[in-house]
Amino acid sequence: MPIYAYKCGACGHAKDVLQKISDAPLTACPACGAQAFSKQLTAPGFQLKGSGWYATDFKNSGSAPKPAAAPADGAPSSSGADTAAAPAAAPAPSAPASTSSDAAA
């Protein structure tokens, strides 16, 4: 059921009302009793009822399963992956070269 916003033209009282689409619009203001209660144009609103809609609809939708780090047979790997990690550590000592320029200055 939609939620409609009403406002009184006489006293300015505003109220949100949950009504069926087929229900007649309200005309009498509940605050002052004037027949100036009119429906306002607002952004559509909705209510989510029930439980579990988030967990069942959106859970783990953006994450892919991570690959296993070790082979399935349990043996240590002697592939090039271990040797590739060692050269990656080698460029780190090149940073102190800037300190040698400080000593030269």
N, C-alpha and C positions, 0 to 999 in steps of 0.2 A: 504494500500500500504506500502511496506517495505521501510525502510530508509537505504541506502547503504553508506558506507564510501569509498571515493576515495582518492588516494594520487599520486602526480606526482613524478616519479622517477628522473626527471631532476632537478626540483627546490625545491621539498619537500612540495609544496602547498597541503593542505588537505581540503576536503570539504565533507559534508554530503548531499546526494541527495535523494529526495523522488521520487521513480520510481516504475512503474508497474513491475511485475515479467517478463512479456513478452517484455519489452523494451530492446533495445540493450544497452550494457554497453558503458559508455562514454570512449573515447580514447584521446581526445584533452584536454590539461590542459587549464583552463580558465585564469590562471595567465601568463603563459609563451608561450602558444600555442604549446608546444611540444606534440608529440604523445605518451607520456609516462605516461598517466593518467590511473591508474589501480585500480580495486576494491580491498578493503582490507577485510580480515576476521575479523569480530568483533562480539561481543555478540548481539543477536537479540534485536531490539528495537521496540517499538510499541507506538501508540498514542491512548489515550482514548478520544473519542469525544462524545458530547452530555451532557445532564445534568441529574442528579438524579440517576446515576448508583450506587453511594455509599449509598445514603439514602435508596434506595429501596432494595438493595441486602444485606447489612450488618447491617442495623440498628437494635439494640436490639437483636442481634443473640446470645450473650453470657450471657445475664442477665435473670434470672428467676423472675417471679412475687413474691413479698414479701407477706407473709401471713398477714392477718389482726390482729392487736393487741387486739382489743376488740371484744366480741361476737356480733353477728348480732342483738340480741334483745335489746342491749343498756344497759342491767343491769350490775352493777359492778360485777366483778368476785370474788368469794370467794373461788376459787380453791386453790390447794396447790402451785400454782405459786407465790402467794404473800408471803406465808410462806417460800418458798424456797429462796426468795431474802433476807430475814432477816438473816438466818444463813450464807449466803455468806458474809455479812458485819461483822460478828463476828470474823473471822480470822484476820481482819485488826489490831485490838489492840495487837495481838501477836508480832508485830514488835517492840514495845517499850521494849520487854524483853531483847533485846541486850543492851539497856541503863542501865539496872540493873546490867549486868555483868561489865559495865564500872565503876559503883559505887562500886562494890565489889573489883575491882582491885586496 
